[in-house]
């Protein structure tokens, strides 16, 4: 690799690594919320043969939790 290109890449990587770390996702919270989303989704599918209204509500809630998951 060209030395100048290597220097520029290293500067860019360093700048990105030291940039506001709050922009990075929190892996722990993301995983916890993902588990909650999956649990609610599984419950939604279980309720399909018994009560379609509850099933639909749970599946909508799981999608809402999925949106929250992406914001963490």
PATI-562527 format. One record per residue (C-alpha): x, y, z; residue number from 1. Coordinates in steps of 0.5 Angstrom, whole numbers, plus 2048, in hexadecimal, padded with zeros to 3 digits. Layout:
! residues N
c1->X; c2->Y; c3->Z; nr->NUM
...
END
This chain:
! residues 72
c1->800; c2->800; c3->800; nr->1
c1->802; c2->807; c3->7FE; nr->2
c1->805; c2->80A; c3->805; nr->3
c1->801; c2->811; c3->804; nr->4
c1->7FB; c2->80D; c3->803; nr->5
c1->7FC; c2->808; c3->809; nr->6
c1->7FD; c2->80F; c3->80D; nr->7
c1->7F7; c2->812; c3->80B; nr->8
c1->7F3; c2->80B; c3->80C; nr->9
c1->7F6; c2->80B; c3->813; nr->10
c1->7F4; c2->812; c3->814; nr->11
c1->7ED; c2->811; c3->812; nr->12
c1->7ED; c2->80A; c3->817; nr->13
c1->7EF; c2->80E; c3->81D; nr->14
c1->7EA; c2->814; c3->81C; nr->15
c1->7E5; c2->80F; c3->81B; nr->16
c1->7E7; c2->80B; c3->821; nr->17
c1->7E8; c2->811; c3->825; nr->18
c1->7E1; c2->815; c3->823; nr->19
c1->7DB; c2->815; c3->828; nr->20
c1->7DB; c2->80E; c3->82B; nr->21
c1->7D4; c2->80F; c3->82D; nr->22
c1->7D2; c2->80E; c3->825; nr->23
c1->7D4; c2->807; c3->826; nr->24
c1->7CE; c2->802; c3->827; nr->25
c1->7CE; c2->7FF; c3->82E; nr->26
c1->7CF; c2->7F8; c3->82D; nr->27
c1->7CC; c2->7F5; c3->834; nr->28
c1->7C6; c2->7F9; c3->833; nr->29
c1->7C5; c2->7F7; c3->82C; nr->30
c1->7C5; c2->7F0; c3->82E; nr->31
c1->7C1; c2->7F1; c3->834; nr->32
c1->7BC; c2->7F4; c3->830; nr->33
c1->7BC; c2->7EF; c3->82A; nr->34
c1->7BB; c2->7EA; c3->82F; nr->35
c1->7B5; c2->7ED; c3->831; nr->36
c1->7B2; c2->7EE; c3->82A; nr->37
c1->7B3; c2->7E7; c3->828; nr->38
c1->7AF; c2->7E5; c3->82E; nr->39
c1->7AA; c2->7E9; c3->82D; nr->40
c1->7AA; c2->7E7; c3->825; nr->41
c1->7AA; c2->7E0; c3->828; nr->42
c1->7A4; c2->7E1; c3->82C; nr->43
c1->7A0; c2->7E5; c3->826; nr->44
c1->7A1; c2->7DF; c3->822; nr->45
c1->79F; c2->7DA; c3->827; nr->46
c1->798; c2->7DE; c3->828; nr->47
c1->796; c2->7DE; c3->821; nr->48
c1->792; c2->7D7; c3->821; nr->49
c1->78F; c2->7DA; c3->828; nr->50
c1->78E; c2->7E1; c3->828; nr->51
c1->78F; c2->7E5; c3->821; nr->52
c1->78E; c2->7EC; c3->824; nr->53
c1->793; c2->7EA; c3->82A; nr->54
c1->798; c2->7E7; c3->825; nr->55
c1->798; c2->7ED; c3->820; nr->56
c1->799; c2->7F2; c3->826; nr->57
c1->79F; c2->7EE; c3->829; nr->58
c1->7A2; c2->7EE; c3->822; nr->59
c1->7A1; c2->7F5; c3->821; nr->60
c1->7A4; c2->7F6; c3->828; nr->61
c1->7AA; c2->7F2; c3->826; nr->62
c1->7AB; c2->7F6; c3->820; nr->63
c1->7AB; c2->7FD; c3->824; nr->64
c1->7B0; c2->7F9; c3->829; nr->65
c1->7B4; c2->7F8; c3->822; nr->66
c1->7B4; c2->7FF; c3->820; nr->67
c1->7B7; c2->801; c3->827; nr->68
c1->7BC; c2->7FC; c3->827; nr->69
c1->7BF; c2->7FF; c3->821; nr->70
c1->7BF; c2->806; c3->824; nr->71
c1->7C3; c2->803; c3->82A; nr->72
END
